[in-house]
Amino acid sequence: MKMNKLSLLLVLLTSQLAFAANFTVSSQSLIEGASIAPENYWNNFGCSGKNMMSDLTWSNIPEGTKSFVVTLYDHDAPTGSGFWHWVAYNIPAHIHHLPGGVNGGVLPEGIIQSNTDLSKPGFFGPCPPVGRQHHYVYTVHALKVDKLTLDTNASPALVGFNVWQNSLGKAELNFVAGPRR
């Protein structure tokens, strides 16, 4: 009897993981692994873009999802720990698309933009140093809770800690920026 319960538990866990593996995020304006357009660059730190966030659509949502968190992260920032360009949380489970736009675009009511590594909330497009190419990733996290109960000044690390405690799966869209001249 114990073996049957254990077998059933393993089947349930692996089927949930297999479904989460199909969780995807895509964009009409951004191709996986490709370079971003000039308008996507930030308009500061020597970059002259429009700070335009790409549209994002996610599908094959893990079962039991109650909310989402979406982030933009630079793996190659010369900080020793990368750089968080955008952190948005408490995205309701019925929302599967963000239209993007200048400064992140208009977000549905109730979504919280947490602090970035600039110590302030908002969307900050890519702006790698002159002559360097950086690898970025949009990540959509499916969570098993309706909301993260965090202070709106929470750091990306604190949001991340809470994400990992409540994660049902994640979907990623990778791209590059630079080198700029």
Secondary structure as a PSIPRED ss2 file (coil, helix, strand):
# PSIPRED VFORMAT (PSIPRED V4.0)

   1 M C   1.000  0.000  0.000
   2 K H   0.000  1.000  0.000
   3 M H   0.000  1.000  0.000
   4 N H   0.000  1.000  0.000
   5 K H   0.000  1.000  0.000
   6 L H   0.000  1.000  0.000
   7 S H   0.000  1.000  0.000
   8 L H   0.000  1.000  0.000
   9 L H   0.000  1.000  0.000
  10 L H   0.000  1.000  0.000
  11 V H   0.000  1.000  0.000
  12 L H   0.000  1.000  0.000
  13 L H   0.000  1.000  0.000
  14 T H   0.000  1.000  0.000
  15 S H   0.000  1.000  0.000
  16 Q H   0.000  1.000  0.000
  17 L H   0.000  1.000  0.000
  18 A H   0.000  1.000  0.000
  19 F H   0.000  1.000  0.000
  20 A H   0.000  1.000  0.000
  21 A H   0.000  1.000  0.000
  22 N C   1.000  0.000  0.000
  23 F C   1.000  0.000  0.000
  24 T E   0.000  0.000  1.000
  25 V E   0.000  0.000  1.000
  26 S E   0.000  0.000  1.000
  27 S C   1.000  0.000  0.000
  28 Q C   1.000  0.000  0.000
  29 S C   1.000  0.000  0.000
  30 L C   1.000  0.000  0.000
  31 I C   1.000  0.000  0.000
  32 E C   1.000  0.000  0.000
  33 G C   1.000  0.000  0.000
  34 A C   1.000  0.000  0.000
  35 S E   0.000  0.000  1.000
  36 I C   1.000  0.000  0.000
  37 A C   1.000  0.000  0.000
  38 P H   0.000  1.000  0.000
  39 E H   0.000  1.000  0.000
  40 N H   0.000  1.000  0.000
  41 Y C   1.000  0.000  0.000
  42 W C   1.000  0.000  0.000
  43 N C   1.000  0.000  0.000
  44 N C   1.000  0.000  0.000
  45 F C   1.000  0.000  0.000
  46 G C   1.000  0.000  0.000
  47 C C   1.000  0.000  0.000
  48 S C   1.000  0.000  0.000
  49 G C   1.000  0.000  0.000
  50 K C   1.000  0.000  0.000
  51 N C   1.000  0.000  0.000
  52 M E   0.000  0.000  1.000
  53 M E   0.000  0.000  1.000
  54 S C   1.000  0.000  0.000
  55 D C   1.000  0.000  0.000
  56 L E   0.000  0.000  1.000
  57 T E   0.000  0.000  1.000
  58 W E   0.000  0.000  1.000
  59 S E   0.000  0.000  1.000
  60 N C   1.000  0.000  0.000
  61 I C   1.000  0.000  0.000
  62 P C   1.000  0.000  0.000
  63 E C   1.000  0.000  0.000
  64 G C   1.000  0.000  0.000
  65 T C   1.000  0.000  0.000
  66 K C   1.000  0.000  0.000
  67 S E   0.000  0.000  1.000
  68 F E   0.000  0.000  1.000
  69 V E   0.000  0.000  1.000
  70 V E   0.000  0.000  1.000
  71 T E   0.000  0.000  1.000
  72 L E   0.000  0.000  1.000
  73 Y E   0.000  0.000  1.000
  74 D E   0.000  0.000  1.000
  75 H C   1.000  0.000  0.000
  76 D C   1.000  0.000  0.000
  77 A C   1.000  0.000  0.000
  78 P C   1.000  0.000  0.000
  79 T C   1.000  0.000  0.000
  80 G C   1.000  0.000  0.000
  81 S C   1.000  0.000  0.000
  82 G C   1.000  0.000  0.000
  83 F E   0.000  0.000  1.000
  84 W E   0.000  0.000  1.000
  85 H E   0.000  0.000  1.000
  86 W E   0.000  0.000  1.000
  87 V E   0.000  0.000  1.000
  88 A E   0.000  0.000  1.000
  89 Y E   0.000  0.000  1.000
  90 N E   0.000  0.000  1.000
  91 I E   0.000  0.000  1.000
  92 P E   0.000  0.000  1.000
  93 A C   1.000  0.000  0.000
  94 H C   1.000  0.000  0.000
  95 I C   1.000  0.000  0.000
  96 H C   1.000  0.000  0.000
  97 H E   0.000  0.000  1.000
  98 L E   0.000  0.000  1.000
  99 P C   1.000  0.000  0.000
 100 G C   1.000  0.000  0.000
 101 G E   0.000  0.000  1.000
 102 V E   0.000  0.000  1.000
 103 N C   1.000  0.000  0.000
 104 G C   1.000  0.000  0.000
 105 G C   1.000  0.000  0.000
 106 V C   1.000  0.000  0.000
 107 L C   1.000  0.000  0.000
 108 P C   1.000  0.000  0.000
 109 E C   1.000  0.000  0.000
 110 G C   1.000  0.000  0.000
 111 I C   1.000  0.000  0.000
 112 I E   0.000  0.000  1.000
 113 Q E   0.000  0.000  1.000
 114 S C   1.000  0.000  0.000
 115 N E   0.000  0.000  1.000
 116 T C   1.000  0.000  0.000
 117 D C   1.000  0.000  0.000
 118 L C   1.000  0.000  0.000
 119 S C   1.000  0.000  0.000
 120 K C   1.000  0.000  0.000
 121 P E   0.000  0.000  1.000
 122 G C   1.000  0.000  0.000
 123 F C   1.000  0.000  0.000
 124 F C   1.000  0.000  0.000
 125 G C   1.000  0.000  0.000
 126 P C   1.000  0.000  0.000
 127 C C   1.000  0.000  0.000
 128 P C   1.000  0.000  0.000
 129 P C   1.000  0.000  0.000
 130 V C   1.000  0.000  0.000
 131 G C   1.000  0.000  0.000
 132 R C   1.000  0.000  0.000
 133 Q C   1.000  0.000  0.000
 134 H E   0.000  0.000  1.000
 135 H E   0.000  0.000  1.000
 136 Y E   0.000  0.000  1.000
 137 V E   0.000  0.000  1.000
 138 Y E   0.000  0.000  1.000
 139 T E   0.000  0.000  1.000
 140 V E   0.000  0.000  1.000
 141 H E   0.000  0.000  1.000
 142 A E   0.000  0.000  1.000
 143 L E   0.000  0.000  1.000
 144 K C   1.000  0.000  0.000
 145 V C   1.000  0.000  0.000
 146 D C   1.000  0.000  0.000
 147 K C   1.000  0.000  0.000
 148 L C   1.000  0.000  0.000
 149 T C   1.000  0.000  0.000
 150 L C   1.000  0.000  0.000
 151 D C   1.000  0.000  0.000
 152 T C   1.000  0.000  0.000
 153 N C   1.000  0.000  0.000
 154 A C   1.000  0.000  0.000
 155 S C   1.000  0.000  0.000
 156 P H   0.000  1.000  0.000
 157 A H   0.000  1.000  0.000
 158 L H   0.000  1.000  0.000
 159 V H   0.000  1.000  0.000
 160 G H   0.000  1.000  0.000
 161 F H   0.000  1.000  0.000
 162 N H   0.000  1.000  0.000
 163 V H   0.000  1.000  0.000
 164 W H   0.000  1.000  0.000
 165 Q H   0.000  1.000  0.000
 166 N H   0.000  1.000  0.000
 167 S E   0.000  0.000  1.000
 168 L E   0.000  0.000  1.000
 169 G E   0.000  0.000  1.000
 170 K E   0.000  0.000  1.000
 171 A E   0.000  0.000  1.000
 172 E E   0.000  0.000  1.000
 173 L E   0.000  0.000  1.000
 174 N E   0.000  0.000  1.000
 175 F E   0.000  0.000  1.000
 176 V E   0.000  0.000  1.000
 177 A E   0.000  0.000  1.000
 178 G C   1.000  0.000  0.000
 179 P C   1.000  0.000  0.000
 180 R C   1.000  0.000  0.000
 181 R C   1.000  0.000  0.000
